[in-house]
Amino acid sequence: MKESGFRMVDDLGRVTIRIDLREKYNIKEHDKVDFIPQKDGILLKKVYDKCVFCDSIKNLTIYHNKTICHRCRKEIKL
């Protein structure tokens, strides 16, 4: 798996994400991503906006790259 590589920005400002990175970070078509300014560049981060178990949008945390609400965390004792 490549750890680096450049991509061109098209005339609409779009950049494609390599397939190996999309697979590694579970980024699928129509997923939301956020662009976070950093001192030395831009951080691209997937946006998780609902619990993977119950679809709740309240009290969310990330556990092993999955979004889980507080209630479901308590139920599965994480």
C-alpha positions as CSV (number, residue, x, y, z in Angstrom):
1,M,0.0,0.0,0.0
2,K,1.3,3.4,-0.9
3,E,1.7,5.9,2.0
4,S,2.1,9.0,-0.2
5,G,1.2,10.3,-3.6
6,F,-0.1,13.5,-5.1
7,R,-3.4,14.2,-6.8
8,M,-4.4,17.1,-9.1
9,V,-7.1,19.5,-8.1
10,D,-9.6,19.8,-11.0
11,D,-11.2,23.0,-12.3
12,L,-14.1,22.7,-9.8
13,G,-11.7,22.2,-6.8
14,R,-12.2,18.5,-6.5
15,V,-9.6,16.0,-5.5
16,T,-9.9,12.2,-5.7
17,I,-8.9,10.0,-2.8
18,R,-6.9,6.9,-3.6
19,I,-8.8,3.6,-3.3
20,D,-6.4,2.2,-0.7
21,L,-7.0,5.2,1.6
22,R,-10.8,5.0,1.1
23,E,-10.7,1.4,2.0
24,K,-8.4,1.9,5.0
25,Y,-10.6,4.7,6.4
26,N,-13.9,3.3,5.3
27,I,-14.8,6.3,3.1
28,K,-17.6,5.4,0.7
29,E,-19.4,7.3,-2.0
30,H,-21.6,10.0,-0.5
31,D,-19.9,10.0,2.9
32,K,-19.3,13.4,4.4
33,V,-15.7,14.5,5.0
34,D,-14.4,17.6,6.7
35,F,-11.4,19.7,5.7
36,I,-9.6,20.9,8.8
37,P,-6.9,23.6,8.3
38,Q,-3.5,22.7,9.9
39,K,-0.3,24.7,10.2
40,D,1.4,22.6,7.4
41,G,-1.6,21.6,5.3
42,I,-5.2,20.4,5.4
43,L,-6.5,17.4,7.4
44,L,-9.2,15.4,5.7
45,K,-11.5,13.6,8.2
46,K,-14.5,11.5,7.7
47,V,-17.6,12.9,9.4
48,Y,-19.6,10.4,11.6
49,D,-23.0,11.7,12.3
50,K,-25.1,8.8,13.7
51,C,-24.7,5.7,15.8
52,V,-23.9,2.6,13.8
53,F,-26.3,0.5,15.9
54,C,-29.4,2.7,16.5
55,D,-28.9,5.7,14.2
56,S,-29.0,8.1,17.2
57,I,-27.4,11.5,16.6
58,K,-26.9,12.4,20.3
59,N,-23.9,11.7,22.6
60,L,-21.7,10.2,20.0
61,T,-18.2,8.9,20.4
62,I,-15.8,7.1,18.1
63,Y,-14.7,3.6,19.0
64,H,-12.4,1.6,16.7
65,N,-13.4,4.0,13.8
66,K,-17.1,3.5,14.4
67,T,-19.6,6.0,15.8
68,I,-21.5,4.8,18.8
69,C,-23.9,6.6,21.1
70,H,-23.7,6.6,24.9
71,R,-26.7,4.3,25.3
72,C,-25.3,1.7,22.9
73,R,-21.9,1.9,24.5
74,K,-23.5,1.1,27.9
75,E,-25.5,-1.8,26.5
76,I,-22.4,-3.5,25.0
77,K,-20.2,-2.3,28.0
78,L,-17.5,-0.4,26.1
